[in-house]
Amino acid sequence: MNELKESILTPITDECDCLIAGGGFAGISASLAAARAGAKVTLIEREYILGGLGTAGIVTIYLPLCDGKGRQVSFGIAEELLMLSIKHGAEDKYPDAWLDGDDKDLRKKQRFEVQYNPHMFALEAEKLLIENGVKILYGTSVCQASVSDRKINHIIIENKSGRSAIKVNRSVVDCTGDADVVKLSGAKTKTFNMGNSLAAWYYSLSVSRGLTLHPIGASDSAEDIATGKSTTALVERRFTGICGEELSEMTQISHSFILRDILDKKKRDVSHVPVTIPTIPQIRMTRRIDGVYTMNDKEMHKNFSDSVGMFSDWRKRGPVYELPFSTLYGNDIDNLICAGRCISVTDDMWDISRVIPVCAVSGEAAGTAAALTDNFSEIDMELLQDTLVKNGVILHEENL
Ligand SMILES: Cc1cc2nc3c(=O)[nH]c(=O)nc-3n(C[C@H](O)[C@H](O)[C@H](O)COP(=O)(O)OP(=O)(O)OC[C@H]3O[C@@H](n4cnc5c(N)ncnc54)[C@H](O)[C@@H]3O)c2cc1C
């Protein structure tokens, strides 16, 4: 391949304590936590909207904060963002047993999850971050990391103004979903080799059904794929999500399914119109950090001394997982930490940990830690955990 050597010097246009790359649920949570812990925070987001897959990607079901047996397990910013998402009303799945009453039997049947409006959430989340002093840079991609002595000292960004660098005084939180910063910094990553099935979620409006979410293309678990039991895939082809050309092709195939569905439904009801289609690729598991610890799906009900929060299994009732801090950072770069889809978990665990509430839990932990240190392996764990507890997080199942 021919190579082009860049000779233009990159201007340094800004500086911050904590740089958060990516403004999905993980990035929103991390930004909020770091800013509340007193850091000067800059959030870099490629799109012109916050929320990532949870807004631009039309994935609007905030999966459960509870274990399905009547116990809430995720707290803090995970709960705050769920409440923010339905501040002006839920679209569906309103969990009245959790929000309006204290019916313990009903809580065992009804999970603490909601379907929210993506636009209202994005607007409210932006307002919340601004109120907390976070600087948001939209339309901006992180495209390089400058590393010396095992630390990221500058992040190179690209936007309408061209290329520039942001000086990082303390730490970087990778919330890109695809571990872009980890990869760019030269640290170790792992990929989801089984690839993702196609999704084609969109919203429509019609006289008879009103506003409707069409979740076309269900997920299949790593186990289903491995054992050939996957029956939900729309097309046989699977997608890695980390190749530019492939993502474009995947988007076009997804669009063709959406168009077909709209036209089919229009035949039966002429008032059926699409109101929102995804503006980013709907991809689940791509690339993640190869962390100090890699968690698997058998580690339910296990006590981790470095737990920074808890989450449940959205697919079944019962399992509760403590999230070890050591799944968020690696051995290569001292001041880099991950949150959201790209934390260090096995393929089986990935399907559980990638969902919105878990992204918010890891985001709060990573953002809080990012404000406290520029070396995650040497963090004052007691201070981190005390800060999280003070902010309403419960760390261990035995304390529920
Ligand atoms: C089809 C589908 C259905 C799903 N269903 C559900 C569901 O029902 N409920 C649920 O809870 N979860 C669901 N999920 C999973 C969930 O939506 C996501 O895993 C979660 O929202 C991920 O959050 P995140 O913040 O880690 O990443 P993302 O939402 O992917 O956010 C990453 C953000 O970073 C930005 N970004 C990426 N790279 C860069 C870069 N280099 N520079 C700057 N910005 C960058 C992106 O624009 C994006 O805003 C589903 C996912 C898919 C694909």
The ligand as an ORCA input file, in Angstrom:
! r2SCAN-3c Opt
* xyz 0 1
  C     -29.612     -3.392     17.289
  C     -29.268     -3.171     18.727
  C     -30.224     -3.385     19.700
  C     -29.915     -3.163     21.050
  N     -30.910     -3.274     21.983
  C     -30.700     -2.817     23.237
  C     -31.774     -2.654     24.136
  O     -32.915     -2.961     23.821
  N     -31.492     -2.148     25.375
  C     -30.218     -1.849     25.781
  O     -30.043     -1.431     26.922
  N     -29.188     -1.998     24.932
  C     -29.402     -2.426     23.673
  N     -28.369     -2.497     22.773
  C     -27.010     -2.197     23.239
  C     -26.828     -0.746     23.586
  O     -27.624      0.084     22.814
  C     -25.383     -0.301     23.366
  O     -24.470     -1.318     23.586
  C     -25.067      0.866     24.292
  O     -25.986      1.907     24.044
  C     -23.641      1.265     24.051
  O     -23.317      2.457     24.701
  P     -21.850      3.042     24.607
  O     -21.899      4.391     25.181
  O     -20.874      2.054     25.159
  O     -21.510      3.075     23.046
  P     -22.246      3.806     21.838
  O     -23.685      3.964     22.072
  O     -21.798      3.048     20.634
  O     -21.603      5.242     21.850
  C     -20.329      5.509     21.356
  C     -20.288      6.978     20.967
  O     -18.960      7.301     20.576
  C     -18.957      8.005     19.353
  N     -17.699      7.677     18.710
  C     -17.292      6.477     18.232
  N     -16.046      6.534     17.767
  C     -15.646      7.809     17.947
  C     -14.418      8.491     17.668
  N     -13.378      7.871     17.123
  N     -14.338      9.816     17.977
  C     -15.403     10.459     18.544
  N     -16.576      9.848     18.821
  C     -16.682      8.542     18.535
  C     -20.181      7.507     18.616
  O     -20.659      8.453     17.695
  C     -21.174      7.275     19.771
  O     -21.946      8.415     20.053
  C     -28.626     -2.744     21.420
  C     -27.652     -2.535     20.427
  C     -27.961     -2.749     19.106
  C     -26.933     -2.491     18.055
*
